[in-house]
Amino acid sequence: MESNTIGYIATFTLSLLAVPLAATAQPAGRIPRLGVLATASTVGDNSALGAFRQGLRDLGYIEGQHLAIEARTVTPDQFERLPSLAAELVRLGVDLLFAAGPEAPLRAARNVTSTIPIVMVAVDYDPIALGYLASLPRLGGQITGVVFQQVELTGKRLELLKEAVSTVGRVAVFWDAHSADQLPVAEAAASIGNTKPLFTRVHPPEPPSAPPNRARERRARPSCRRTGFSSQSTWL
C-alpha cells in the first residue's frame, strides 16, 4: 500500500476511535496508548508510518501530547512472532489495538485480549466469513474497521484480459498464502470465458544466509604448493 493510502486509513481509523478514546477516563497525567500490530508491507516502512502519524496530526492528535504510539511490525516470514508482539502490547497497557494487513495480525490481537477495542484494516480477507464480525450492520464484540478486499476484482481482471486478447487460451495465475481466497473466483471467471488458468504458488524469499567468514576460512585451509615446471598454486 502506498503511504498516502496509509494516511487515509489513519484518518478513517482515528475518526472511528476519537469518540471511544475521548470517552475513556484517563488518570491524571496519562495519555491514551495506541498499539499498532501490522505487516511491514502495510505500515512498517518509515514513509508509511510517517503518513500514519501525519493523519493523526491532521485530526489534531499530536503524538506525545494527546496519545502515544507503540508500533510492532513483522515481515511475511515472521508471522510466528505476532502472538508474542500482541501480548507485549497488552502488557504495555495500550488502550486500543490497530491490526493492519492480512488476517494474521488481527488473529493475534483477538487471541490475546477480549476487552481492548481492536480496529482492523483487513487486506484481502473476509472478517465476516472468518468469524471476526457477526455482520456488517451488527459487528458484535470488540472489533471494527475497514476492509480492502480484491476478490471481486479478480474475475473482472480476467474478463478484461479476455476482451483485450480474445484468442487467449491459457492464463498463468500467480498466488501466495494471502491471495488463496481469490483462486475459486479466478477459476470460475476463467471457465466462463473458456480460458484455462494455470495456478502457480509463489513463496516469500528465503532470508539471506550469513556471508562466509573468509578470514576464518583462510586460517583453516592449508597452503599447498606444487613444484615442477613453473606451476604453483596456493589455497587462500
N, C-alpha and C positions, 0 to 999 in steps of 0.2 A: 504494500500500500504506500502511496506517496504521502509526504509529510503534510501537504495541505489537507488530504483526506483525514489524517490523524487529528489535525486541528479541528476539522468539522466534528469528528467523533468526540473529541474532548468537549467541544461546546455543547453538543447534544447530550452527552453524558452528564455534564455538570448541571444542565437545565433540569435533568431528572433528579439530581441529587441535592440541589440547592435547598429545597424545602425540608427534606428529612434531616440534612446536616444542620441546618439552622434551627430546626425544632428540637434537636437533641441538646439537652442541657449539658454544658461542658464545665468542669471545675475551673475555678478562677486561675488564670494563667495558662490554661491548657488549650491548644488549638486542635481541631479535628485532624486525624491522620488518614490519608488515602493510600491504600495498598494496591500497587499495580502488579499483576501477575500476567505475563504475556510471553509470546514467542518473539525472538529477536527480529524476525522479519516484519512484525506488526508494529511494535513501538520500541524495539530495542536499540536502534541506531540513534546517534546523538541528534540528528536533524528531526527525527520523528518525535523524540521526547521533548525537544525544544518546541516543536509545534504544539505538542500536548500542553506544555506549560504556558505557551502563548495563548492557547484557547482559554485556559483558566484565568489568565490576566485580563483577557478581553471581557470576561464575565465579572471582573472585579475581585477575583481570588488571587491574592499575592502569596506565593509560597514563602513560608517562614513567618508570615504575618497573619494570614487567615487560615492556612492549612499547611500540613507537612505531607510530602510525598515519599513513600517508600516503594521503590521500583525493583522488581526481581524479574529478570528475563532469562530465557533459555533458547538455545538453537534447536532445530528439529531433532538432532541426535542426542539431546539432553532431557527429553521429556520425563525420564525417570526421576529427575531432580524436583519436578514440580510439587509433589506432595510435601516434601520437606521445606521447600520455599514457602508454600502456602501456610504451613504450620508456623514457620518463622514469622510471617507477617501477623498471624493471630497473636503470637507471643508478644509482638511489639505493641499490641493494643490498637490496631487500626480500627477505625470506625466504619470503614466501608472497603470492600474489595472490588477492584476493577479487573475483570478477566477478559483478555482480548486475544483473538486468534482462533485456531482450531479448537476442537472440543476439550483437549487435554487441560488447559488452564482452568476452564470452568469446572470440569470434573474434580480437579484438585481442590479448588476453592470450596465447592459444595460439600466435598467429603470431610473437610477439616472444620466446618462450622455450620450450625443450623440456626444461628441467631444474627450474625453480622450480615447486613444487606450486601448483595452482590449485583453489580451492573456488568453485563456481558456485552462484548462486541463479537458476535458469533459469525465467523467467516467460514462459509461453505459447509455448514451442518445445520440440521433442523433441531432446535432445542425442544420443540413440542414432541416430535417423534421419538426423541431420546429420553423423554420423561422429565426434563428440567422445568417445563412450564405446563400448566394444565391446558390452557388455550390462550389465544391472543386476547379475547375480551376479558378473561379472568385468569390472570397469570398464576395466582396462588403462590404461597411460600415467600421466599426472601429474594428471588431473582427477577430482575427486569433488564431492559437494554434494547439493543438493536441487532438485527440480523442482516448480514451481507451474504446472500446465497445465490450462486450462479447456476444452480441445477436447471432452472427454466431456460437459461441461455444456451445450454449445451445443445439441445435439439435445434434451436434456431440457427446456431453456427453451422451445423451440418446441413440444414436446409438451404442456407445461403451459399454454402460451398457447392451443393448440387446444382443450384440455379446458375452459379458462375461458371462451373465446369460440368456441363450436362453429361459428358462421357465418363466421368469418374466412376470407377467400379469398386475400388478398394481404398480405404482411408486408414492411415495409421493414427491411433489414438494413444497418446502417452498419458499415463496416470500415476498417481502416488497414493499414499495412505490417506491424504487429506481430501482427495477427489474421488474416492471409491464410490460415493453415493451418486455420482454422475454417470456411472457406467450403464445402469439399466436404461437411463434416458437416452444415452448415446446409441445404445443398441437398438432401442425402439425407433428412434428417428432414422437410423441408417436403414432399417428394414423397410420403412415406408418408402424411402427413395431408392430401393433396390441396390443399396450400397453395402458392401461387406466391411465391417470395422475390424481392424487388426489391433488388438489391445496389447500394449507393451508397458509393463510396470517399470518405473524408474525409482531408484533408491537414493537417499541422501548420500553425498560423497563421504567416503571414509575419512576420519580425521587424519591429518598428515602425521606420519611417523617421525620420531626424533631423528635428526640428521646424524649420520655416523660420526663417531669421535675419531677423526683422522689421526690426531696426535697419539691417542692411545693405541690405534692400530699400528702406527709406525713403530711404537715402542715394543709391541708384541710380536711383530713379524721379524724373522731373522734376515740378515743381509746375506745374499748369495752372489758370489762372483764366479764366472766361468772363464777360464783362460783357454787359449788356443786360438790361433789366428789373431784377430784384433777384436773378437767379440767379447762383450762384458755386459752383464745385467745385474740390476740391484732392485730388491723389493723395498718399496718406500712405505 
